[in-house]
Amino acid sequence: MRYMRYMLLDDYMPSKHMPLDRLASLLRNATIPYVPLEHMLLAWLLVFDYLFPFFLFPFFFSLF
């Protein structure tokens, strides 16, 4: 009953700590199918395209 009372009061006083099921429902409703996957793949590709040589450069420098 206490959780239901907080759920009813949540429209007037949103709590600082959001319950996990409400956070999951927000994330589920905010998900656009297929576009974020493509965006994440592009971001991953860009990050590894630009940062991977900088991470490998000290390794190659230590070989010689």
Summary of the structure (lengths in Angstrom):
residues: 64
radius of gyration: 22.3
end to end distance: 70.0
largest distance: 70.0
contacts: 99
relative contact order: 0.06
helix: 75%
strand: 0%
